[in-house]
Amino acid sequence: MITLLFFAYLKDAIGTERLDVAHAPMTVGQLKRQLEADYNLDLRHVMVAVNEEYALEERTLQQGDIVAFIPPVSGG
Amino acid sequence: MDYERGEKRSMSTFFTITDQPISLEEVVRKVIRPEAGAVTTFIGTVREFTNGKRTLFLQYEAYVPMAEKMLAQIGEEISKRWPEAKVAITHRIGKLAISDVAVVIAVSTPHRKDAYEANQYAIERIKQIVPIWKKEHWEDGTEWVGNQLETKAYPTGKPEGEDLI
């Protein structure tokens, strides 16, 4: 299982803040492309954090990973 | 697990997300020490008008555990650049009214120049890497700031360069 977390406008677009999906061998980038297709989204400006650390598109996802989709931030 | 509430205590109370009003004095007290000759504070408040458009209130949301980690990372970056600086940052989430305090950054150093510079560095980095978002509530609608319509974004879709430190 992999846990996906969504924030801000992405949470509204996906319709939930959390999805649990079956683990399959894929990279962060591949997961993004799949979500873009499934939800008709553009995730080019969205960063991804795996287990609370920013991750590159090439990173391979592991069983149990928590994958957060982080739109451009606006704190401060 | 609840990823958005700020009630849970962080590992380090120097870098905190809270859903309660922020006490400036409490944040300052964390960095006061005999070695310090200067303390700078930055107070981020909710602005009523942005480009002529009136804000009624803001809603802040955070990925709390990661946001606190990123605040702590900013503290580490500051320690590398200004080894004598001590930093404390508290950011509030939830519903904030006009002039409410959204963030307080306190930096103490032996001499004032470093305290000013390190404090400005902290707020600029918060706006780059800390997973916090604000939703504008205007008279005629709402919008997440930093959404795909904004220019502030990562063109390659991933953090670059020093954002990965």
gemmi code that builds the backbone of each chain (N, CA, C; Angstrom):
import gemmi

chains = {
    "A": [
        ("MET", (0.838, -1.204, 0.000), (0.000, 0.000, 0.000), (0.874, 1.256, 0.000)),
        ("ILE", (0.419, 2.236, -0.738), (1.059, 3.555, -0.728), (-0.028, 4.568, -0.377)),
        ("THR", (0.308, 5.514, 0.487), (-0.653, 6.549, 0.870), (-0.352, 7.831, 0.106)),
        ("LEU", (-1.376, 8.370, -0.531), (-1.230, 9.627, -1.261), (-1.941, 10.728, -0.483)),
        ("LEU", (-1.279, 11.864, -0.313), (-1.865, 13.002, 0.400), (-1.964, 14.195, -0.541)),
        ("PHE", (-3.082, 14.912, -0.440), (-3.307, 16.078, -1.308), (-3.634, 17.300, -0.460)),
        ("PHE", (-3.141, 18.443, -0.903), (-3.339, 19.666, -0.136), (-3.852, 20.798, -1.028)),
        ("ALA", (-4.420, 21.794, -0.350), (-4.863, 23.033, -0.995), (-5.758, 22.727, -2.204)),
        ("TYR", (-5.502, 23.370, -3.363), (-6.437, 23.205, -4.481), (-6.465, 21.762, -4.993)),
        ("LEU", (-5.352, 21.026, -4.784), (-5.330, 19.636, -5.242), (-6.311, 18.778, -4.455)),
        ("LYS", (-6.437, 19.078, -3.174), (-7.402, 18.346, -2.349), (-8.819, 18.572, -2.896)),
        ("ASP", (-9.095, 19.812, -3.292), (-10.407, 20.114, -3.882), (-10.580, 19.399, -5.224)),
        ("ALA", (-9.513, 19.384, -6.021), (-9.601, 18.807, -7.367), (-9.783, 17.288, -7.313)),
        ("ILE", (-9.048, 16.649, -6.402), (-9.134, 15.188, -6.292), (-10.397, 14.785, -5.530)),
        ("GLY", (-10.819, 15.655, -4.611), (-12.036, 15.385, -3.861), (-11.790, 14.686, -2.534)),
        ("THR", (-10.532, 14.511, -2.179), (-10.196, 13.908, -0.882), (-8.779, 14.325, -0.521)),
        ("GLU", (-8.444, 14.251, 0.776), (-7.076, 14.596, 1.167), (-6.183, 13.365, 1.219)),
        ("ARG", (-6.783, 12.174, 1.068), (-5.974, 10.964, 1.223), (-6.514, 9.831, 0.375)),
        ("LEU", (-5.604, 9.144, -0.314), (-5.966, 7.944, -1.062), (-4.962, 6.859, -0.707)),
        ("ASP", (-5.463, 5.651, -0.454), (-4.567, 4.511, -0.276), (-4.633, 3.667, -1.533)),
        ("VAL", (-3.482, 3.461, -2.165), (-3.462, 2.698, -3.412), (-2.514, 1.513, -3.272)),
        ("ALA", (-2.760, 0.503, -4.066), (-1.897, -0.678, -4.039), (-0.507, -0.306, -4.544)),
        ("HIS", (0.510, -0.870, -3.893), (1.870, -0.587, -4.330), (2.159, -1.288, -5.654)),
        ("ALA", (2.742, -0.537, -6.573), (3.193, -1.110, -7.834), (4.550, -0.479, -8.127)),
        ("PRO", (5.404, -1.227, -8.804), (6.727, -0.658, -9.076), (6.619, 0.545, -10.010)),
        ("MET", (6.844, 1.728, -9.492), (6.826, 2.923, -10.332), (7.560, 4.054, -9.649)),
        ("THR", (7.873, 5.061, -10.450), (8.588, 6.220, -9.920), (7.586, 7.313, -9.556)),
        ("VAL", (8.094, 8.321, -8.864), (7.288, 9.500, -8.538), (6.721, 10.111, -9.816)),
        ("GLY", (7.562, 10.222, -10.832), (7.109, 10.818, -12.087), (6.004, 10.008, -12.750)),
        ("GLN", (6.144, 8.705, -12.713), (5.113, 7.847, -13.315), (3.792, 7.964, -12.565)),
        ("LEU", (3.874, 8.053, -11.248), (2.652, 8.227, -10.455), (1.977, 9.563, -10.798)),
        ("LYS", (2.795, 10.603, -10.960), (2.222, 11.909, -11.327), (1.498, 11.833, -12.670)),
        ("ARG", (2.132, 11.189, -13.643), (1.513, 11.087, -14.982), (0.193, 10.326, -14.895)),
        ("GLN", (0.182, 9.284, -14.045), (-1.036, 8.483, -13.901), (-2.163, 9.311, -13.287)),
        ("LEU", (-1.835, 10.096, -12.250), (-2.855, 10.946, -11.620), (-3.348, 12.024, -12.582)),
        ("GLU", (-2.409, 12.555, -13.368), (-2.806, 13.575, -14.358), (-3.846, 13.004, -15.324)),
        ("ALA", (-3.603, 11.746, -15.732), (-4.535, 11.121, -16.671), (-5.866, 10.785, -15.988)),
        ("ASP", (-5.774, 10.238, -14.778), (-6.988, 9.793, -14.080), (-7.890, 10.961, -13.675)),
        ("TYR", (-7.267, 12.091, -13.301), (-8.066, 13.208, -12.770), (-8.042, 14.438, -13.677)),
        ("ASN", (-7.475, 14.300, -14.847), (-7.406, 15.415, -15.785), (-6.757, 16.646, -15.144)),
        ("LEU", (-5.560, 16.431, -14.594), (-4.838, 17.484, -13.882), (-3.528, 17.805, -14.573)),
        ("ASP", (-3.010, 18.989, -14.271), (-1.660, 19.362, -14.691), (-0.808, 19.465, -13.425)),
        ("LEU", (0.087, 18.530, -13.246), (0.893, 18.487, -12.015), (2.325, 18.971, -12.239)),
        ("ARG", (2.542, 19.670, -13.340), (3.913, 20.104, -13.624), (4.471, 21.023, -12.534)),
        ("HIS", (3.612, 21.808, -11.913), (4.079, 22.748, -10.889), (3.943, 22.198, -9.476)),
        ("VAL", (3.600, 20.930, -9.397), (3.369, 20.319, -8.089), (4.603, 19.524, -7.664)),
        ("MET", (5.089, 19.830, -6.470), (6.213, 19.075, -5.928), (5.686, 17.828, -5.231)),
        ("VAL", (6.585, 16.867, -5.050), (6.201, 15.639, -4.361), (7.163, 15.411, -3.202)),
        ("ALA", (6.582, 15.051, -2.072), (7.400, 14.653, -0.930), (7.104, 13.193, -0.620)),
        ("VAL", (8.163, 12.423, -0.415), (7.999, 11.032, 0.000), (8.467, 10.938, 1.441)),
        ("ASN", (7.573, 10.482, 2.306), (7.884, 10.367, 3.733), (8.433, 11.676, 4.294)),
        ("GLU", (7.760, 12.761, 3.918), (8.017, 14.106, 4.453), (9.325, 14.729, 3.978)),
        ("GLU", (9.884, 14.201, 2.880), (11.056, 14.847, 2.288), (10.838, 14.998, 0.790)),
        ("TYR", (11.216, 16.179, 0.247), (11.044, 16.400, -1.178), (11.767, 15.328, -1.977)),
        ("ALA", (11.114, 14.854, -3.019), (11.656, 13.757, -3.811), (11.713, 14.142, -5.286)),
        ("LEU", (12.676, 13.581, -5.985), (12.791, 13.798, -7.422), (11.887, 12.818, -8.170)),
        ("GLU", (11.607, 13.190, -9.436), (10.698, 12.372, -10.264), (11.230, 10.941, -10.454)),
        ("GLU", (12.548, 10.778, -10.411), (13.160, 9.467, -10.687), (13.028, 8.499, -9.512)),
        ("ARG", (12.639, 9.013, -8.371), (12.621, 8.153, -7.186), (11.599, 7.017, -7.338)),
        ("THR", (12.030, 5.812, -6.982), (11.141, 4.657, -7.049), (10.371, 4.523, -5.737)),
        ("LEU", (9.076, 4.318, -5.851), (8.234, 4.231, -4.652), (8.304, 2.837, -4.035)),
        ("GLN", (8.282, 2.839, -2.709), (8.375, 1.580, -1.963), (7.063, 1.325, -1.218)),
        ("GLN", (6.843, 0.072, -0.914), (5.709, -0.309, -0.090), (5.697, 0.519, 1.199)),
        ("GLY", (4.535, 1.104, 1.537), (4.414, 1.865, 2.787), (4.773, 3.343, 2.678)),
        ("ASP", (5.233, 3.766, 1.526), (5.592, 5.184, 1.372), (4.370, 6.093, 1.539)),
        ("ILE", (4.608, 7.256, 2.118), (3.589, 8.302, 2.167), (4.004, 9.373, 1.160)),
        ("VAL", (3.178, 9.535, 0.141), (3.522, 10.414, -0.975), (2.608, 11.639, -0.931)),
        ("ALA", (3.203, 12.801, -0.671), (2.409, 14.033, -0.556), (2.588, 14.875, -1.809)),
        ("PHE", (1.484, 15.353, -2.346), (1.507, 16.220, -3.526), (1.368, 17.662, -3.060)),
        ("ILE", (2.398, 18.452, -3.347), (2.541, 19.761, -2.725), (2.480, 20.859, -3.778)),
        ("PRO", (1.329, 21.516, -3.905), (1.240, 22.635, -4.848), (2.177, 23.757, -4.415)),
        ("PRO", (2.459, 24.708, -5.320), (3.292, 25.849, -4.924), (2.802, 26.421, -3.593)),
        ("VAL", (3.737, 26.618, -2.680), (3.357, 26.977, -1.309), (3.099, 28.479, -1.189)),
        ("SER", (2.343, 28.865, -0.169), (2.024, 30.281, 0.009), (1.945, 30.651, 1.483)),
        ("GLY", (2.889, 30.120, 2.260), (2.938, 30.487, 3.676), (3.565, 31.858, 3.879)),
        ("GLY", (3.660, 32.240, 5.139), (4.278, 33.525, 5.475), (3.235, 34.603, 5.705)),
    ],
    "B": [
        ("MET", (-4.354, 9.200, 11.106), (-3.563, 10.385, 11.481), (-4.138, 11.629, 10.804)),
        ("ASP", (-4.104, 12.719, 11.494), (-4.607, 13.965, 10.935), (-3.414, 14.803, 10.501)),
        ("TYR", (-3.373, 15.128, 9.212), (-2.170, 15.763, 8.674), (-2.232, 17.286, 8.701)),
        ("GLU", (-3.353, 17.838, 9.125), (-3.498, 19.280, 8.968), (-3.632, 20.053, 10.264)),
        ("ARG", (-3.824, 19.390, 11.346), (-4.048, 20.108, 12.589), (-2.721, 20.378, 13.278)),
        ("GLY", (-2.658, 21.500, 13.922), (-1.394, 21.903, 14.521), (-1.317, 21.669, 16.007)),
        ("GLU", (-2.185, 20.819, 16.511), (-2.245, 20.683, 17.961), (-1.116, 19.829, 18.513)),
        ("LYS", (-0.674, 18.900, 17.668), (0.364, 17.994, 18.126), (1.652, 18.775, 18.426)),
        ("ARG", (2.316, 18.427, 19.475), (3.563, 19.116, 19.803), (4.666, 18.632, 18.878)),
        ("SER", (5.513, 19.541, 18.466), (6.597, 19.150, 17.576), (7.773, 18.638, 18.398)),
        ("MET", (8.712, 17.990, 17.685), (9.930, 17.521, 18.342), (10.659, 18.715, 18.932)),
        ("SER", (10.737, 19.780, 18.157), (11.432, 20.968, 18.616), (10.434, 22.105, 18.735)),
        ("THR", (10.367, 22.708, 19.892), (9.427, 23.813, 20.047), (9.964, 25.091, 19.417)),
        ("PHE", (11.161, 25.046, 18.860), (11.686, 26.227, 18.174), (11.023, 26.412, 16.806)),
        ("PHE", (10.482, 25.336, 16.244), (9.912, 25.405, 14.898), (8.532, 24.756, 14.940)),
        ("THR", (7.511, 25.583, 14.981), (6.188, 25.101, 15.366), (5.098, 25.594, 14.421)),
        ("ILE", (4.161, 24.699, 14.128), (2.905, 25.074, 13.487), (1.824, 24.998, 14.560)),
        ("THR", (0.982, 26.014, 14.642), (-0.046, 26.029, 15.682), (-1.379, 26.475, 15.091)),
        ("ASP", (-2.473, 26.042, 15.716), (-3.782, 26.568, 15.301), (-4.297, 27.598, 16.316)),
        ("GLN", (-3.401, 28.048, 17.168), (-3.756, 29.042, 18.182), (-3.072, 30.381, 17.871)),
        ("PRO", (-3.599, 31.487, 18.414), (-2.919, 32.777, 18.229), (-1.470, 32.707, 18.720)),
        ("ILE", (-0.583, 33.428, 18.024), (0.846, 33.371, 18.340), (1.205, 34.488, 19.315)),
        ("SER", (1.932, 34.126, 20.351), (2.461, 35.134, 21.272), (3.853, 35.544, 20.820)),
        ("LEU", (3.970, 36.809, 20.426), (5.271, 37.342, 19.994), (6.307, 37.158, 21.095)),
        ("GLU", (5.897, 37.490, 22.302), (6.842, 37.440, 23.423), (7.366, 36.023, 23.650)),
        ("GLU", (6.471, 35.063, 23.473), (6.882, 33.681, 23.694), (7.935, 33.246, 22.675)),
        ("VAL", (7.761, 33.672, 21.412), (8.733, 33.305, 20.384), (10.071, 34.003, 20.651)),
        ("VAL", (9.996, 35.281, 21.027), (11.230, 36.036, 21.314), (11.981, 35.401, 22.471)),
        ("ARG", (11.232, 34.986, 23.481), (11.877, 34.437, 24.677), (12.722, 33.212, 24.347)),
        ("LYS", (12.356, 32.477, 23.304), (13.101, 31.267, 22.948), (14.527, 31.572, 22.472)),
        ("VAL", (14.742, 32.787, 21.959), (16.064, 33.081, 21.384), (16.880, 34.051, 22.238)),
        ("ILE", (16.278, 34.585, 23.279), (17.010, 35.488, 24.178), (18.077, 34.694, 24.927)),
        ("ARG", (19.273, 35.239, 25.011), (20.366, 34.566, 25.732), (21.475, 35.572, 25.974)),
        ("PRO", (22.371, 35.279, 26.889), (23.405, 36.265, 27.254), (24.323, 36.646, 26.096)),
        ("GLU", (24.549, 35.701, 25.165), (25.474, 35.974, 24.053), (24.870, 36.938, 23.044)),
        ("ALA", (23.559, 37.132, 23.079), (22.891, 37.943, 22.058), (22.972, 39.427, 22.391)),
        ("GLY", (23.290, 40.211, 21.338), (23.234, 41.658, 21.476), (22.108, 42.243, 20.642)),
        ("ALA", (21.430, 41.373, 19.882), (20.349, 41.841, 19.015), (19.334, 40.733, 18.835)),
        ("VAL", (18.057, 41.128, 18.788), (16.986, 40.212, 18.402), (16.149, 40.915, 17.346)),
        ("THR", (16.018, 40.296, 16.177), (15.076, 40.831, 15.192), (13.850, 39.931, 15.167)),
        ("THR", (12.696, 40.573, 14.953), (11.471, 39.795, 14.798), (10.809, 40.177, 13.485)),
        ("PHE", (10.262, 39.186, 12.818), (9.404, 39.433, 11.660), (8.020, 38.956, 12.049)),
        ("ILE", (7.032, 39.802, 11.794), (5.640, 39.443, 12.083), (4.871, 39.546, 10.777)),
        ("GLY", (4.410, 38.411, 10.285), (3.588, 38.405, 9.074), (2.127, 38.506, 9.467)),
        ("THR", (1.422, 39.509, 8.927), (0.016, 39.717, 9.289), (-0.875, 39.602, 8.053)),
        ("VAL", (-2.151, 39.422, 8.295), (-3.110, 39.267, 7.198), (-3.459, 40.644, 6.635)),
        ("ARG", (-3.209, 40.815, 5.331), (-3.422, 42.096, 4.645), (-4.847, 42.148, 4.092)),
        ("GLU", (-5.468, 43.315, 4.234), (-6.858, 43.433, 3.776), (-6.968, 43.566, 2.259)),
        ("PHE", (-6.083, 44.402, 1.654), (-6.203, 44.634, 0.208), (-4.983, 44.096, -0.529)),
        ("THR", (-5.198, 43.293, -1.556), (-4.125, 42.812, -2.422), (-4.502, 43.175, -3.854)),
        ("ASN", (-3.672, 44.027, -4.470), (-3.961, 44.509, -5.824), (-5.389, 45.053, -5.936)),
        ("GLY", (-5.794, 45.791, -4.920), (-7.105, 46.432, -4.947), (-8.260, 45.534, -4.567)),
        ("LYS", (-7.980, 44.256, -4.352), (-9.048, 43.315, -4.030), (-9.115, 43.108, -2.520)),
        ("ARG", (-10.333, 43.131, -2.009), (-10.493, 43.078, -0.564), (-10.589, 41.646, -0.041)),
        ("THR", (-9.721, 41.354, 0.956), (-9.764, 40.054, 1.623), (-10.665, 40.148, 2.842)),
        ("LEU", (-11.555, 39.171, 2.992), (-12.410, 39.131, 4.191), (-11.686, 38.385, 5.316)),
        ("PHE", (-11.123, 37.237, 4.969), (-10.296, 36.472, 5.912), (-9.492, 35.450, 5.118)),
        ("LEU", (-8.531, 34.832, 5.774), (-7.707, 33.805, 5.132), (-7.863, 32.486, 5.864)),
        ("GLN", (-7.689, 31.423, 5.103), (-7.636, 30.093, 5.690), (-6.251, 29.521, 5.368)),
        ("TYR", (-5.477, 29.203, 6.406), (-4.169, 28.588, 6.189), (-4.255, 27.101, 6.472)),
        ("GLU", (-3.588, 26.334, 5.610), (-3.526, 24.885, 5.786), (-2.064, 24.468, 5.676)),
        ("ALA", (-1.686, 23.421, 6.392), (-0.298, 22.952, 6.323), (-0.247, 21.431, 6.318)),
        ("TYR", (0.812, 20.910, 5.762), (1.183, 19.513, 5.962), (2.061, 19.557, 7.202)),
        ("VAL", (1.422, 19.453, 8.363), (2.053, 19.879, 9.614), (3.395, 19.204, 9.911)),
        ("PRO", (3.468, 17.859, 9.895), (4.760, 17.269, 10.282), (5.889, 17.676, 9.343)),
        ("MET", (5.594, 17.759, 8.048), (6.647, 18.153, 7.110), (6.946, 19.650, 7.226)),
        ("ALA", (5.916, 20.457, 7.466), (6.146, 21.898, 7.603), (7.076, 22.182, 8.778)),
        ("GLU", (6.871, 21.471, 9.868), (7.758, 21.688, 11.022), (9.183, 21.222, 10.706)),
        ("LYS", (9.293, 20.130, 9.967), (10.631, 19.676, 9.540), (11.317, 20.715, 8.661)),
        ("MET", (10.542, 21.311, 7.740), (11.128, 22.294, 6.821), (11.521, 23.573, 7.571)),
        ("LEU", (10.711, 23.958, 8.561), (11.104, 25.107, 9.380), (12.422, 24.808, 10.097)),
        ("ALA", (12.533, 23.586, 10.616), (13.780, 23.208, 11.287), (14.948, 23.189, 10.304)),
        ("GLN", (14.664, 22.786, 9.070), (15.723, 22.800, 8.051), (16.198, 24.224, 7.783)),
        ("ILE", (15.250, 25.164, 7.744), (15.630, 26.566, 7.561), (16.518, 27.007, 8.728)),
        ("GLY", (16.182, 26.545, 9.927), (17.022, 26.844, 11.086), (18.444, 26.317, 10.902)),
        ("GLU", (18.541, 25.108, 10.319), (19.880, 24.527, 10.076), (20.630, 25.318, 9.011)),
        ("GLU", (19.915, 25.733, 7.975), (20.566, 26.528, 6.925), (21.105, 27.831, 7.517)),
        ("ILE", (20.328, 28.432, 8.403), (20.762, 29.683, 9.038), (21.984, 29.433, 9.920)),
        ("SER", (21.995, 28.298, 10.616), (23.148, 27.988, 11.466), (24.425, 27.846, 10.657)),
        ("LYS", (24.282, 27.352, 9.415), (25.468, 27.222, 8.559), (25.962, 28.593, 8.106)),
        ("ARG", (25.015, 29.481, 7.745), (25.412, 30.791, 7.205), (25.762, 31.783, 8.299)),
        ("TRP", (25.037, 31.697, 9.400), (25.269, 32.602, 10.529), (25.410, 31.734, 11.778)),
        ("PRO", (26.635, 31.186, 11.995), (26.818, 30.177, 13.053), (26.413, 30.662, 14.449)),
        ("GLU", (26.420, 31.961, 14.664), (26.111, 32.445, 16.014), (24.627, 32.785, 16.189)),
        ("ALA", (23.827, 32.565, 15.146), (22.404, 32.928, 15.229), (21.587, 31.834, 15.921)),
        ("LYS", (20.572, 32.277, 16.616), (19.588, 31.339, 17.184), (18.216, 31.765, 16.652)),
        ("VAL", (17.441, 30.776, 16.178), (16.203, 31.083, 15.450), (15.014, 30.359, 16.074)),
        ("ALA", (13.882, 31.030, 16.104), (12.616, 30.377, 16.452), (11.548, 30.871, 15.480)),
        ("ILE", (10.740, 29.941, 14.984), (9.686, 30.296, 14.028), (8.388, 29.609, 14.450)),
        ("THR", (7.310, 30.385, 14.501), (5.978, 29.805, 14.717), (5.054, 30.292, 13.612)),
        ("HIS", (4.378, 29.365, 12.952), (3.420, 29.722, 11.900), (2.044, 29.228, 12.319)),
        ("ARG", (1.052, 30.086, 12.134), (-0.311, 29.726, 12.521), (-1.078, 29.194, 11.311)),
        ("ILE", (-1.986, 28.251, 11.555), (-2.884, 27.776, 10.508), (-4.331, 27.902, 10.993)),
        ("GLY", (-5.271, 27.666, 10.091), (-6.683, 27.823, 10.412), (-7.195, 29.141, 9.850)),
        ("LYS", (-8.306, 29.616, 10.409), (-8.939, 30.837, 9.904), (-8.343, 32.065, 10.586)),
        ("LEU", (-7.847, 32.997, 9.775), (-7.241, 34.219, 10.309), (-7.954, 35.452, 9.759)),
        ("ALA", (-8.210, 36.405, 10.636), (-8.868, 37.647, 10.251), (-7.834, 38.702, 9.861)),
        ("ILE", (-8.314, 39.792, 9.283), (-7.423, 40.893, 8.905), (-6.593, 41.324, 10.123)),
        ("SER", (-5.289, 41.491, 9.887), (-4.309, 41.913, 10.902), (-3.942, 40.827, 11.911)),
        ("ASP", (-4.549, 39.667, 11.808), (-4.086, 38.558, 12.652), (-2.647, 38.203, 12.275)),
        ("VAL", (-1.917, 37.679, 13.244), (-0.517, 37.305, 13.016), (-0.456, 35.881, 12.470)),
        ("ALA", (0.117, 35.745, 11.261), (0.216, 34.426, 10.634), (1.546, 33.762, 10.963)),
        ("VAL", (2.604, 34.562, 11.088), (3.922, 33.973, 11.343), (4.769, 34.938, 12.168)),
        ("VAL", (5.554, 34.361, 13.069), (6.544, 35.149, 13.822), (7.893, 34.445, 13.701)),
        ("ILE", (8.894, 35.228, 13.306), (10.271, 34.729, 13.226), (11.113, 35.580, 14.160)),
        ("ALA", (11.818, 34.944, 15.076), (12.733, 35.674, 15.959), (14.139, 35.130, 15.756)),
        ("VAL", (15.099, 36.038, 15.590), (16.493, 35.654, 15.427), (17.335, 36.474, 16.392)),
        ("SER", (18.163, 35.803, 17.162), (19.109, 36.531, 18.011), (20.524, 36.231, 17.549)),
        ("THR", (21.366, 37.280, 17.614), (22.778, 37.166, 17.238), (23.583, 38.094, 18.142)),
        ("PRO", (24.890, 37.904, 18.169), (25.702, 38.841, 18.953), (25.616, 40.274, 18.416)),
        ("HIS", (25.533, 40.425, 17.080), (25.525, 41.758, 16.462), (24.350, 41.898, 15.503)),
        ("ARG", (23.822, 43.126, 15.363), (22.519, 43.329, 14.730), (22.451, 42.971, 13.251)),
        ("LYS", (23.553, 43.187, 12.505), (23.489, 42.976, 11.059), (23.081, 41.532, 10.722)),
        ("ASP", (23.696, 40.603, 11.397), (23.380, 39.196, 11.156), (21.929, 38.876, 11.514)),
        ("ALA", (21.430, 39.515, 12.550), (20.050, 39.233, 12.978), (19.048, 39.671, 11.908)),
        ("TYR", (19.304, 40.839, 11.298), (18.424, 41.297, 10.215), (18.507, 40.349, 9.017)),
        ("GLU", (19.739, 40.044, 8.618), (19.923, 39.235, 7.402), (19.347, 37.824, 7.566)),
        ("ALA", (19.627, 37.213, 8.694), (19.153, 35.842, 8.909), (17.628, 35.810, 8.983)),
        ("ASN", (17.037, 36.857, 9.538), (15.584, 36.890, 9.642), (14.938, 36.986, 8.259)),
        ("GLN", (15.508, 37.844, 7.413), (14.960, 37.959, 6.051), (15.145, 36.650, 5.282)),
        ("TYR", (16.291, 36.009, 5.483), (16.526, 34.718, 4.844), (15.432, 33.724, 5.241)),
        ("ALA", (15.070, 33.733, 6.512), (14.066, 32.779, 7.005), (12.721, 32.968, 6.305)),
        ("ILE", (12.242, 34.195, 6.190), (10.912, 34.384, 5.586), (10.943, 34.059, 4.097)),
        ("GLU", (12.052, 34.386, 3.421), (12.130, 34.048, 1.994), (12.097, 32.530, 1.796)),
        ("ARG", (12.797, 31.803, 2.651), (12.811, 30.331, 2.532), (11.459, 29.719, 2.882)),
        ("ILE", (10.767, 30.316, 3.858), (9.428, 29.815, 4.189), (8.554, 29.847, 2.944)),
        ("LYS", (8.664, 30.930, 2.195), (7.825, 31.088, 1.011), (8.247, 30.177, -0.142)),
        ("GLN", (9.410, 29.527, -0.003), (9.869, 28.601, -1.047), (9.601, 27.137, -0.719)),
        ("ILE", (9.862, 26.740, 0.507), (9.934, 25.285, 0.755), (8.986, 24.749, 1.818)),
        ("VAL", (8.326, 25.592, 2.599), (7.513, 25.059, 3.704), (6.087, 24.795, 3.215)),
        ("PRO", (5.609, 23.551, 3.364), (4.285, 23.213, 2.826), (3.142, 23.809, 3.652)),
        ("ILE", (2.890, 25.086, 3.380), (1.780, 25.826, 3.972), (1.095, 26.569, 2.820)),
        ("TRP", (-0.231, 26.595, 2.857), (-0.985, 27.263, 1.788), (-2.036, 28.166, 2.397)),
        ("LYS", (-2.314, 29.262, 1.702), (-3.396, 30.109, 2.182), (-4.489, 30.206, 1.134)),
        ("LYS", (-5.713, 30.197, 1.643), (-6.869, 30.347, 0.773), (-7.470, 31.722, 1.020)),
        ("GLU", (-7.535, 32.503, -0.024), (-8.130, 33.840, 0.067), (-9.649, 33.725, 0.056)),
        ("HIS", (-10.269, 34.404, 0.994), (-11.727, 34.529, 0.957), (-12.048, 35.983, 0.659)),
        ("TRP", (-12.467, 36.240, -0.575), (-12.794, 37.588, -1.011), (-14.296, 37.840, -0.887)),
        ("GLU", (-14.671, 39.048, -1.206), (-16.100, 39.365, -1.177), (-16.854, 38.545, -2.222)),
        ("ASP", (-16.166, 38.203, -3.335), (-16.874, 37.546, -4.436), (-16.351, 36.142, -4.730)),
        ("GLY", (-15.692, 35.508, -3.761), (-15.256, 34.140, -4.017), (-14.027, 33.760, -3.217)),
        ("THR", (-13.485, 32.590, -3.557), (-12.309, 32.096, -2.842), (-11.283, 31.594, -3.848)),
        ("GLU", (-10.016, 31.557, -3.412), (-8.981, 30.969, -4.265), (-7.781, 30.574, -3.420)),
        ("TRP", (-7.257, 29.376, -3.717), (-5.990, 28.974, -3.108), (-4.871, 29.771, -3.749)),
        ("VAL", (-4.107, 30.480, -2.938), (-2.966, 31.227, -3.463), (-1.857, 30.238, -3.775)),
        ("GLY", (-1.160, 30.490, -4.883), (-0.113, 29.558, -5.281), (-0.672, 28.438, -6.138)),
        ("ASN", (-1.892, 28.590, -6.611), (-2.431, 27.540, -7.476), (-1.867, 27.681, -8.892)),
        ("GLN", (-2.358, 26.917, -9.799), (-1.729, 26.858, -11.118), (-1.808, 28.182, -11.883)),
        ("LEU", (-2.617, 29.103, -11.412), (-2.720, 30.384, -12.104), (-1.612, 31.347, -11.681)),
        ("GLU", (-0.957, 31.034, -10.576), (0.083, 31.924, -10.078), (1.372, 31.707, -10.866)),
        ("THR", (2.189, 32.725, -10.842), (3.473, 32.587, -11.514), (4.494, 31.909, -10.615)),
        ("LYS", (4.229, 31.960, -9.302), (5.175, 31.366, -8.361), (5.041, 29.859, -8.395)),
        ("ALA", (5.973, 29.212, -9.050), (5.876, 27.764, -9.184), (7.230, 27.224, -9.607)),
        ("TYR", (7.329, 25.918, -9.561), (8.561, 25.272, -10.000), (8.359, 24.805, -11.436)),
        ("PRO", (9.046, 25.426, -12.392), (8.790, 25.116, -13.797), (8.997, 23.649, -14.148)),
        ("THR", (9.901, 22.982, -13.476), (10.149, 21.582, -13.814), (9.275, 20.646, -13.004)),
        ("GLY", (8.456, 21.213, -12.135), (7.562, 20.368, -11.364), (8.220, 19.697, -10.179)),
        ("LYS", (9.428, 20.100, -9.877), (10.094, 19.512, -8.716), (11.010, 20.555, -8.098)),
        ("PRO", (11.340, 20.375, -6.840), (12.241, 21.345, -6.217), (13.607, 21.280, -6.869)),
        ("GLU", (14.256, 22.417, -6.928), (15.534, 22.469, -7.629), (16.616, 23.014, -6.715)),
        ("GLY", (17.855, 22.674, -7.051), (19.022, 23.276, -6.416), (18.950, 23.228, -4.911)),
        ("GLU", (19.080, 24.424, -4.297), (19.223, 24.451, -2.849), (17.932, 24.068, -2.128)),
        ("ASP", (16.805, 23.990, -2.854), (15.579, 23.565, -2.194), (15.682, 22.126, -1.689)),
        ("LEU", (16.637, 21.396, -2.228), (16.765, 19.990, -1.845), (17.766, 19.773, -0.719)),
        ("ILE", (18.383, 20.844, -0.238), (19.392, 20.727, 0.818), (18.802, 20.015, 2.023)),
    ],
}
model = gemmi.Model(1)
for chain_id, residues in chains.items():
    chain = gemmi.Chain(chain_id)
    for i, (resn, *xyz) in enumerate(residues, 1):
        res = gemmi.Residue()
        res.name, res.seqid = resn, gemmi.SeqId(i, " ")
        for name, pos in zip(("N", "CA", "C"), xyz):
            atom = gemmi.Atom()
            atom.name, atom.element = name, gemmi.Element(name[0])
            atom.pos, atom.b_iso = gemmi.Position(*pos), 0.0
            res.add_atom(atom)
        chain.add_residue(res)
    model.add_chain(chain)
structure = gemmi.Structure()
structure.add_model(model)
structure.setup_entities()
